[in-house]
């Protein structure tokens, strides 16, 4: 009997088999690029596929398009940008970072590359006091004009994406210009040409598109308060992130890194000293008219001291500029920049203390009393106006810690504290003067300490981040600031003049915390949660 042939069943293809087969056909980005190069040594045509072949039409502009599922975080784009543009050591115009998933998507992880987003409503351009930015009408590229820059760095604070970078060597700010000179002759920008996976392209977008989508071009809305991803409604960025979907739970990998921000010491002294000088002069120095003199009188020692303190602050402000000799052009930005308005307001107030100091030594002249009265009465409104412009400068950056109410409490609080001190120096015999001085200091301290309640918040937020900085890396400075403020109250009991230097140091520390504890918005950075 013939042997029965047994038919063997084919074994099922497992997931391991599929992965091994796929692995055999995969190539690294470098290998794929080498294969393309071997087939076509002349890559000009290949690179032109990564840029538009025609200029933007009416209502269009150039924009970066980043394919998230192609970006590997290799930083080839960063190196190419640095090399082509001849950047300084440590200076970068393109960054790479990492997005992580939250509770709803714990396995989500995505590398991301970003440069200037060439926004429709650029915060850098609107904030510049000297018109050192322009948005090209044909291409939409936001360019920085190096020869016009005064190095004030306000554009850095205004940009929600940390795009402009200060060059200490040159004393100016610089940033990505999409390699406009290469695009003009049909060549791809350095980052586009260097990316081995072709994750970056230049595309044309219509202006109205950026008004209805968020930065990542996703259907869902990512919570900016919890993710630390900048709010795209502030400047309307044009960069398009396509490909892989980003879940709502996505957040920047480095959002919880407790790294204090730059102290900006010239601005610390400028704000503390100018507000202290205005407070001493306007609140504690000027006496109301009396029967013997219809002109408000100022004790000369207070007048001289407030003038000196105020002008020390003005001198400190110039130290913040990389190119101070160009600052005379501040009027160019009066229409859009609060920094221009601050310079104008302080310029109007600055002569008043000098005039009040000089008037007692000038001979009588026609309308001297009228001139003195106008000068004295204008000190208070002009001084408060100058402080108001300082408040608006930081409120306009859209940073949570610098919102109008918080900045106003700090800045006008400093004015009130030194006004109360001036009253105490003028009339140290009155018990009510001690009471007012102590109450004003305690009132200001209360709001600063009450802010620490955000530490108890479970979910991450900019306010929680700032509060954690105050009780973490900045703890010693915060304790010293509070201790010195309370010490000033005690010192004033023995002699009000003893409280003045103590209070100045306390307000300087408070202003240092104002800058260093802020949560600065930026694009995601770092390749993992940083620990400090």
C-alpha positions as CSV (number, residue, x, y, z in Angstrom):
1,X,0.0,0.0,0.0
2,X,1.5,3.3,-1.0
3,X,2.8,5.4,1.8
4,X,0.5,8.2,2.7
5,X,2.0,11.6,2.1
6,X,1.5,13.9,5.0
7,X,1.1,17.6,4.2
8,X,2.8,19.8,6.7
9,X,1.0,23.0,7.7
10,X,3.1,26.2,7.3
11,X,4.0,27.7,10.6
12,X,2.3,31.0,11.3
13,X,4.3,34.2,10.9
14,X,4.9,35.7,14.3
15,X,5.5,39.3,15.2
16,X,9.2,38.5,15.8
17,X,9.4,37.2,12.2
18,X,7.8,40.4,10.9
19,X,10.2,42.6,12.9
20,X,13.3,40.6,11.7
21,X,12.2,40.8,8.1
22,X,11.6,44.6,8.5
23,X,15.0,45.0,10.2
24,X,16.7,43.4,7.2
25,X,15.2,46.1,4.8
26,X,15.8,49.1,7.1
27,X,18.5,51.6,6.4
28,X,19.9,54.3,8.7
29,X,19.4,57.9,7.6
30,X,23.0,58.1,6.6
31,X,22.8,55.0,4.5
32,X,19.7,56.2,2.7
33,X,21.4,59.6,2.0
34,X,24.5,57.7,0.7
35,X,22.2,55.7,-1.6
36,X,20.7,58.8,-3.1
37,X,24.1,60.4,-3.5
38,X,25.4,57.3,-5.3
39,X,22.5,57.4,-7.7
40,X,22.7,61.2,-8.3
41,X,26.0,62.8,-7.3
42,X,24.5,66.2,-8.3
43,X,22.0,66.8,-5.5
44,X,20.8,70.2,-6.6
45,X,17.6,68.8,-8.0
46,X,17.1,66.7,-4.9
47,X,17.4,69.7,-2.5
48,X,15.1,71.8,-4.6
49,X,12.4,69.3,-3.8
50,X,12.7,70.6,-0.2
51,X,11.9,74.2,-1.0
52,X,9.1,75.9,-3.1
53,X,9.9,76.4,-6.7
54,X,8.1,79.8,-6.8
55,X,7.9,82.8,-4.5
56,X,4.9,83.2,-2.1
57,X,1.9,84.8,-3.7
58,X,-0.5,87.3,-2.3
59,X,-1.4,86.4,1.3
60,X,1.3,83.7,1.5
61,X,4.7,83.5,3.1
62,X,7.5,81.0,3.6
63,X,7.4,78.7,6.7
64,X,9.3,75.8,8.1
65,X,7.5,72.4,7.9
66,X,8.8,69.8,10.3
67,X,7.7,66.1,10.0
68,X,7.6,64.8,13.5
69,X,7.8,61.2,12.6
70,X,11.0,61.8,10.6
71,X,12.9,63.9,13.2
72,X,15.4,61.8,15.1
73,X,17.0,64.5,17.2
74,X,20.4,64.0,15.6
75,X,21.2,67.8,15.7
76,X,22.6,67.8,12.1
77,X,20.4,70.8,11.5
78,X,21.9,72.6,14.6
79,X,25.5,71.9,13.4
80,X,24.8,73.0,9.9
81,X,23.2,76.3,11.0
82,X,26.0,77.0,13.4
83,X,28.7,76.3,10.7
84,X,27.1,78.2,7.8
85,X,26.2,81.3,9.8
86,X,29.5,81.4,11.7
87,X,27.9,81.5,15.1
88,X,29.8,82.1,18.3
89,X,30.6,79.2,20.7
90,X,27.4,78.4,22.6
91,X,25.2,80.4,20.2
92,X,22.5,78.5,18.5
93,X,19.7,79.6,16.1
94,X,18.1,76.1,15.9
95,X,17.4,73.9,18.8
96,X,16.3,70.3,19.4
97,X,14.2,69.1,22.3
98,X,11.9,66.4,23.5
99,X,8.2,66.1,24.2
100,X,6.9,63.5,26.6
101,X,3.5,62.1,27.2
102,X,1.5,62.5,30.5
103,X,-0.8,60.2,32.4
104,X,-3.0,59.5,29.4
105,X,-0.1,58.5,27.1
106,X,2.8,57.5,29.3
107,X,4.8,55.9,26.4
108,X,4.7,59.0,24.2
109,X,8.0,60.5,23.3
110,X,8.9,62.8,20.4
111,X,12.0,64.7,19.4
112,X,11.4,68.1,18.0
113,X,13.5,70.7,16.2
114,X,12.7,74.4,16.1
115,X,14.1,77.7,15.0
116,X,12.5,81.1,14.4
117,X,8.8,80.6,13.5
118,X,8.7,83.8,11.4
119,X,5.4,84.7,13.1
120,X,2.7,86.7,11.5
121,X,2.6,89.1,14.5
122,X,6.2,88.9,15.7
123,X,6.7,89.8,19.3
124,X,10.3,90.6,18.7
125,X,9.6,93.2,16.1
126,X,6.7,94.8,18.1
127,X,8.9,95.1,21.2
128,X,12.1,96.4,19.6
129,X,12.5,100.1,20.5
130,X,14.7,101.0,17.6
131,X,13.1,99.1,14.7
132,X,15.9,96.5,14.4
133,X,13.5,93.9,12.9
134,X,11.6,93.8,9.7
135,X,9.1,91.3,8.2
136,X,9.8,90.9,4.5
137,X,6.7,91.8,2.5
138,X,7.4,89.2,-0.2
139,X,8.6,86.2,1.8
140,X,7.2,86.8,5.3
141,X,10.7,86.1,6.7
142,X,11.4,88.1,10.0
143,X,14.9,89.5,9.7
144,X,17.0,91.1,12.3
145,X,19.0,94.2,11.3
146,X,22.2,93.9,13.1
147,X,23.4,97.4,12.4
148,X,20.3,98.9,14.0
149,X,20.3,96.8,17.2
150,X,21.2,98.5,20.5
151,X,21.5,95.1,22.4
152,X,18.7,95.8,24.9
153,X,17.6,92.2,24.7
154,X,13.9,93.1,25.1
155,X,13.1,91.0,22.0
156,X,14.4,88.0,23.9
157,X,11.8,88.6,26.6
158,X,9.1,89.3,24.1
159,X,9.6,86.1,22.1
160,X,7.6,83.1,23.6
161,X,10.0,80.7,21.9
162,X,13.4,81.8,23.1
163,X,14.5,82.5,19.5
164,X,16.7,85.7,19.5
165,X,20.1,85.1,21.1
166,X,22.3,87.8,22.6
167,X,25.9,87.9,21.3
168,X,28.1,89.3,24.0
169,X,31.0,89.5,21.6
170,X,29.1,91.9,19.4
171,X,26.8,93.5,21.9
172,X,23.7,92.8,19.8
173,X,21.0,90.2,19.4
174,X,20.9,87.8,16.4
175,X,18.6,85.1,15.1
176,X,17.6,82.8,12.3
177,X,16.7,84.4,9.0
178,X,15.7,81.2,7.2
179,X,18.9,81.6,5.2
180,X,17.1,84.1,3.0
181,X,20.1,84.6,0.8
182,X,20.1,81.0,-0.1
183,X,16.4,80.8,-0.8
184,X,16.8,83.9,-3.1
185,X,18.9,81.8,-5.5
186,X,16.9,78.6,-5.2
187,X,19.1,76.8,-2.6
188,X,17.8,75.2,0.6
189,X,18.6,76.6,4.0
190,X,21.4,75.0,5.9
191,X,19.2,73.1,8.3
192,X,17.0,71.8,5.5
193,X,19.9,70.7,3.4
194,X,21.7,69.0,6.4
195,X,18.8,67.0,7.7
196,X,19.5,63.3,6.8
197,X,15.9,62.3,7.1
198,X,14.4,65.3,5.3
199,X,12.4,66.1,8.3
200,X,12.6,69.9,7.6
201,X,11.2,71.6,4.5
202,X,10.3,75.1,3.4
203,X,6.7,75.5,2.4
204,X,4.3,78.3,1.5
205,X,1.4,78.9,4.0
206,X,-1.5,81.3,3.8
207,X,-1.7,83.9,6.5
208,X,-5.2,83.1,7.7
209,X,-4.2,79.5,8.3
210,X,-2.1,80.4,11.4
211,X,-5.1,82.0,13.0
212,X,-7.1,78.8,13.4
213,X,-4.5,76.2,14.3
214,X,-2.1,75.8,17.1
215,X,1.7,75.6,16.8
216,X,1.7,71.8,16.2
217,X,-1.0,71.8,13.6
218,X,-3.0,69.3,15.6
219,X,-6.7,68.8,15.7
220,X,-6.7,68.8,19.5
221,X,-5.7,71.7,21.7
222,X,-2.6,71.2,23.9
223,X,-3.0,72.9,27.3
224,X,-0.3,75.6,27.4
225,X,-0.6,76.0,31.2
226,X,0.2,72.4,31.9
227,X,2.5,71.5,29.0
228,X,4.9,74.5,29.1
229,X,4.4,74.7,25.3
230,X,4.2,78.4,24.3
231,X,0.8,79.8,23.4
232,X,0.7,80.2,19.6
233,X,-2.0,82.9,19.9
234,X,0.5,85.4,21.2
235,X,2.5,85.8,18.0
236,X,0.8,83.5,15.4
237,X,3.8,81.3,14.5
238,X,3.9,79.9,11.0
239,X,5.9,76.7,11.5
240,X,3.9,73.6,10.7
241,X,4.5,70.4,12.7
242,X,3.0,67.6,10.7
243,X,3.0,63.8,10.7
244,X,2.8,62.1,14.1
245,X,-0.2,63.2,16.2
246,X,0.7,64.9,19.5
247,X,-1.6,63.9,22.4
248,X,-3.1,66.5,24.8
249,X,-1.0,65.1,27.6
250,X,2.3,66.0,25.8
251,X,4.6,68.3,27.6
252,X,8.2,69.6,27.3
253,X,10.7,67.2,28.8
254,X,12.5,70.0,30.7
255,X,9.4,71.9,32.0
256,X,10.1,70.8,35.6
257,X,13.8,71.7,35.6
258,X,14.4,74.2,38.4
259,X,16.9,76.4,36.6
260,X,16.9,80.1,37.7
261,X,16.7,82.5,34.9
262,X,19.2,85.2,34.1
263,X,19.4,87.9,36.9
264,X,19.8,90.9,34.5
265,X,21.7,92.8,37.1
266,X,21.7,96.2,35.4
267,X,17.9,95.9,35.2
268,X,17.7,94.8,38.9
269,X,19.5,98.0,40.0
270,X,17.7,100.2,37.4
271,X,14.2,99.1,38.6
272,X,15.1,99.1,42.4
273,X,17.0,102.5,42.4
274,X,14.7,104.5,40.1
275,X,11.6,103.4,42.0
276,X,13.3,104.1,45.3
277,X,14.3,107.5,44.1
278,X,10.9,108.3,42.8
279,X,9.3,107.1,46.1
280,X,11.6,109.2,48.3
281,X,11.1,112.3,46.2
282,X,7.4,112.2,45.5
283,X,6.0,110.4,48.5
284,X,8.3,111.2,51.4
285,X,10.2,114.3,50.2
286,X,7.7,116.8,48.9
287,X,5.9,118.7,51.5
288,X,2.5,120.4,50.7
289,X,2.5,124.2,50.3
290,X,2.4,126.2,53.5
291,X,1.3,129.8,54.4
292,X,4.8,131.0,54.1
293,X,5.5,129.3,50.8
294,X,3.0,128.4,48.1
295,X,5.5,126.0,46.6
296,X,5.8,122.4,47.8
297,X,9.1,122.2,49.7
298,X,11.5,119.3,49.9
299,X,14.1,118.8,52.7
300,X,17.3,119.2,50.9
301,X,18.9,116.0,52.3
302,X,16.0,114.0,51.0
303,X,16.0,115.8,47.7
304,X,19.7,115.3,47.2
305,X,19.6,111.6,48.2
306,X,16.6,110.8,46.0
307,X,18.3,112.5,43.1
308,X,21.4,110.4,43.6
309,X,19.6,107.1,44.0
310,X,17.4,107.7,40.9
311,X,20.3,108.6,38.7
312,X,22.3,105.6,39.9
313,X,19.4,103.6,38.5
314,X,19.5,105.5,35.2
315,X,23.2,104.8,34.9
316,X,22.6,101.1,35.6
317,X,20.1,101.0,32.8
318,X,22.7,102.0,30.2
319,X,24.9,99.1,31.3
320,X,22.2,96.7,30.1
321,X,22.6,97.9,26.5
322,X,25.2,96.3,24.2
323,X,25.2,99.4,22.0
324,X,24.2,102.3,24.3
325,X,25.3,105.1,21.9
326,X,22.5,104.1,19.5
327,X,19.8,104.3,22.1
328,X,18.9,107.9,21.0
329,X,16.8,106.3,18.3
330,X,14.3,104.9,20.8
331,X,11.5,107.1,19.4
332,X,11.3,104.8,16.3
333,X,9.4,102.2,18.4
334,X,7.0,104.5,20.3
335,X,4.0,103.1,18.4
336,X,4.5,99.5,19.5
337,X,7.2,99.1,22.1
338,X,6.7,99.7,25.8
339,X,10.5,100.0,26.1
340,X,10.4,103.1,23.9
341,X,7.6,104.5,26.0
342,X,9.6,103.8,29.2
343,X,12.6,105.6,27.9
344,X,10.5,108.6,27.0
345,X,8.7,108.6,30.4
346,X,12.0,108.4,32.4
347,X,13.5,111.1,30.1
348,X,10.6,113.4,31.0
349,X,11.0,112.7,34.8
350,X,14.8,112.7,34.9
351,X,15.4,116.6,34.8
352,X,12.9,117.2,37.7
353,X,15.2,116.2,40.6
354,X,18.1,118.2,39.1
355,X,15.9,121.3,38.7
356,X,14.6,121.0,42.3
357,X,18.2,120.7,43.6
358,X,19.3,123.7,41.6
359,X,16.4,126.0,42.2
360,X,17.4,127.1,45.8
361,X,20.8,128.2,44.4
362,X,19.5,130.2,41.4
363,X,18.9,133.9,41.5
364,X,15.3,135.2,41.3
365,X,13.9,135.4,37.9
366,X,10.5,136.2,36.4
367,X,7.9,133.5,37.1
368,X,10.4,131.5,39.3
369,X,7.7,130.7,41.8
370,X,5.4,129.5,39.0
371,X,8.2,127.4,37.4
372,X,9.1,125.9,40.8
373,X,5.5,125.0,41.5
374,X,4.9,123.4,38.1
375,X,8.1,121.4,38.5
376,X,7.2,120.2,42.0
377,X,3.6,119.3,41.1
378,X,4.7,117.4,38.0
379,X,7.1,115.1,39.9
380,X,4.4,112.8,41.2
381,X,2.4,112.1,38.0
382,X,5.5,111.8,35.8
383,X,7.2,109.6,38.3
384,X,4.1,107.3,38.6
385,X,3.8,107.3,34.8
386,X,7.4,106.1,34.5
387,X,6.8,103.3,36.9
388,X,3.7,102.3,35.0
389,X,5.6,102.0,31.8
390,X,8.1,99.7,33.6
391,X,5.1,97.5,34.7
392,X,3.8,97.3,31.2
393,X,7.2,96.3,29.8
394,X,7.1,93.0,31.7
395,X,3.4,92.5,31.5
396,X,3.7,92.6,27.7
397,X,6.0,89.6,27.7
398,X,3.0,87.4,28.6
399,X,4.9,85.6,31.4
400,X,2.7,84.5,34.3
401,X,4.9,85.9,37.1
402,X,5.1,89.3,35.4
403,X,1.3,89.8,34.8
404,X,0.1,93.4,35.4
405,X,-1.2,92.9,38.9
406,X,1.9,91.2,40.1
407,X,4.4,93.5,38.5
408,X,2.3,96.5,39.7
409,X,2.3,95.3,43.3
410,X,6.0,94.9,43.2
411,X,7.0,98.1,41.4
412,X,4.5,100.5,43.0
413,X,5.0,98.7,46.3
414,X,8.7,99.7,46.2
415,X,7.6,103.3,45.5
416,X,5.2,103.1,48.4
417,X,7.8,101.7,50.8
418,X,10.3,104.4,50.1
419,X,7.6,107.0,50.2
420,X,6.7,105.9,53.7
421,X,10.4,105.9,54.6
422,X,10.7,109.5,53.4
423,X,7.7,110.5,55.6
424,X,9.4,108.8,58.5
425,X,12.7,110.6,58.0
426,X,10.9,113.9,57.7
427,X,8.8,113.4,60.8
428,X,10.4,110.7,63.0
429,X,8.6,112.0,66.1
430,X,5.2,111.0,64.9
431,X,4.2,107.4,65.9
432,X,1.9,107.2,62.9
433,X,4.8,107.5,60.6
434,X,6.4,104.4,62.1
435,X,3.1,102.6,61.8
436,X,2.6,103.5,58.1
437,X,6.2,102.4,57.3
438,X,5.8,99.1,59.0
439,X,2.4,98.4,57.5
440,X,3.5,99.2,53.9
441,X,6.5,96.8,54.2
442,X,4.4,94.0,55.7
443,X,1.8,94.5,53.0
444,X,4.4,94.1,50.3
445,X,5.9,91.1,52.0
446,X,2.5,89.4,52.5
447,X,1.9,89.2,48.7
448,X,5.4,87.9,48.1
449,X,5.1,85.2,50.7
450,X,1.4,84.4,49.8
451,X,2.6,83.5,46.3
452,X,4.3,80.4,47.8
453,X,0.8,78.8,48.1
454,X,1.2,77.6,44.5
455,X,3.8,75.1,45.7
456,X,0.9,72.9,46.9
457,X,-0.6,72.7,43.4
458,X,-0.3,69.1,42.2
459,X,-0.3,69.8,38.4
460,X,2.5,71.8,36.9
461,X,1.9,75.4,36.1
462,X,4.1,78.5,35.5
463,X,3.2,79.8,39.0
464,X,4.0,76.4,40.6
465,X,7.3,76.4,38.8
466,X,8.2,79.9,40.1
467,X,7.1,79.1,43.6
468,X,9.3,75.9,43.6
469,X,12.2,78.0,42.5
470,X,11.7,80.4,45.4
471,X,11.7,77.5,48.0
472,X,14.4,75.6,46.1
473,X,17.5,77.1,44.4
474,X,16.5,80.6,45.3
475,X,15.6,79.8,48.9
476,X,18.5,81.6,50.6
477,X,17.9,84.8,48.6
478,X,14.2,84.8,49.4
479,X,14.9,84.3,53.1
480,X,17.5,87.1,53.1
481,X,15.1,89.4,51.3
482,X,12.3,88.8,53.9
483,X,14.7,89.1,56.8
484,X,16.2,92.4,55.6
485,X,12.8,93.9,55.1
486,X,11.8,93.0,58.7
487,X,15.2,94.3,59.9
488,X,14.5,97.6,58.2
489,X,11.4,98.0,60.4
490,X,13.4,97.4,63.5
491,X,16.2,99.7,62.4
492,X,13.8,102.5,61.8
493,X,12.8,102.6,65.4
494,X,16.4,103.6,66.4
495,X,17.0,105.9,63.4
496,X,15.1,106.1,60.1
497,X,18.4,106.7,58.3
498,X,19.6,103.2,59.4
499,X,16.7,101.6,57.5
500,X,17.5,103.2,54.2
501,X,20.5,101.0,53.1
502,X,18.9,97.9,54.6
503,X,15.8,98.5,52.6
504,X,17.7,99.2,49.4
505,X,19.5,95.8,49.7
506,X,16.1,94.1,50.4
507,X,14.5,95.6,47.3
508,X,17.5,94.7,45.2
509,X,17.1,91.1,46.3
510,X,13.4,91.2,45.6
511,X,14.0,92.4,42.1
512,X,16.6,89.7,41.6
513,X,14.0,87.1,42.5
514,X,11.6,88.9,40.1
515,X,13.9,88.0,37.3
516,X,15.3,84.7,38.3
517,X,12.1,83.0,39.5
518,X,10.1,83.6,36.4
519,X,9.1,80.7,34.2
520,X,10.3,81.7,30.8
521,X,8.3,80.3,27.9
522,X,10.3,78.5,25.2
523,X,10.3,75.6,22.8
524,X,10.9,72.2,24.4
525,X,14.5,71.4,25.2
526,X,16.8,68.7,26.6
527,X,16.5,65.0,25.9
528,X,15.0,64.0,29.2
529,X,13.7,65.4,32.4
530,X,16.6,67.4,33.9
531,X,17.4,67.0,37.6
532,X,18.9,69.7,39.7
